[in-house]
Amino acid sequence: MPRDYEAVYIFDSTLEDAAINDKINRFHGMLGAGTPEVTHWGRRQLAYSIGTKENGYYVISRFSAEPGVLPEFERALKLDEGVMRYLITLYEHEVGAPHMSDEELAAAARRDDDDDDED
């Protein structure tokens, strides 16, 4: 049964954009799943230097995959010299507060109005 994952990759910032896209396509091809959702954050300064590198190219990806293919996927990431760091996590839901129904939003608004009246 496929599960949803989110991966953050930090590539060497000296790589060309085409080379980064080729690497991402090759990595995701190993997963054997549908088309992943890929967001390029681009070149950014690292929070801390990694070796002599102070900048990296950030990419966020969401994909579905069978858990059994992840060890080989991670092995390929570790062996690729262009990948400075990566993190793969289960993607269970959006970050932030849970969605509220219209009734819950109306009740919260009434509570806020009642709190304002006490001042």
Solvent accessible surface area in square Angstrom, and as a share of the most:
residue,aa,sasa,rsa
1,M,189,0.84
2,P,82,0.52
3,R,112,0.41
4,D,72,0.37
5,Y,13,0.05
6,E,43,0.19
7,A,0,0.00
8,V,43,0.25
9,Y,0,0.00
10,I,23,0.12
11,F,0,0.00
12,D,22,0.11
13,S,22,0.14
14,T,108,0.63
15,L,41,0.20
16,E,129,0.58
17,D,75,0.39
18,A,69,0.53
19,A,34,0.26
20,I,1,0.00
21,N,61,0.31
22,D,95,0.49
23,K,37,0.16
24,I,6,0.03
25,N,103,0.53
26,R,122,0.45
27,F,0,0.00
28,H,16,0.07
29,G,58,0.56
30,M,69,0.31
31,L,10,0.05
32,G,72,0.69
33,A,45,0.35
34,G,64,0.62
35,T,136,0.79
36,P,28,0.18
37,E,101,0.45
38,V,51,0.29
39,T,63,0.37
40,H,80,0.36
41,W,124,0.44
42,G,17,0.16
43,R,114,0.42
44,R,120,0.44
45,Q,138,0.61
46,L,14,0.07
47,A,105,0.81
48,Y,143,0.54
49,S,60,0.39
50,I,25,0.13
51,G,72,0.70
52,T,132,0.77
53,K,71,0.30
54,E,108,0.48
55,N,72,0.37
56,G,0,0.00
57,Y,18,0.07
58,Y,33,0.13
59,V,0,0.00
60,I,25,0.13
61,S,0,0.00
62,R,73,0.26
63,F,13,0.05
64,S,43,0.28
65,A,2,0.02
66,E,77,0.35
67,P,62,0.39
68,G,67,0.64
69,V,47,0.27
70,L,24,0.12
71,P,93,0.58
72,E,92,0.41
73,F,1,0.00
74,E,57,0.25
75,R,135,0.49
76,A,16,0.12
77,L,2,0.01
78,K,143,0.61
79,L,117,0.58
80,D,18,0.09
81,E,170,0.76
82,G,8,0.07
83,V,16,0.09
84,M,28,0.12
85,R,110,0.40
86,Y,54,0.21
87,L,109,0.54
88,I,32,0.16
89,T,59,0.34
90,L,73,0.36
91,Y,51,0.19
92,E,129,0.58
93,H,131,0.59
94,E,101,0.45
95,V,151,0.87
96,G,57,0.55
97,A,92,0.71
98,P,113,0.71
99,H,172,0.77
100,M,90,0.40
101,S,52,0.34
102,D,113,0.58
103,E,129,0.58
104,E,87,0.39
105,L,97,0.48
106,A,44,0.34
107,A,28,0.21
108,A,26,0.20
109,A,52,0.40
110,R,146,0.53
111,R,142,0.52
112,D,86,0.44
113,D,87,0.45
114,D,86,0.45
115,D,86,0.45
116,D,95,0.49
117,D,117,0.60
118,E,144,0.65
119,D,158,0.82
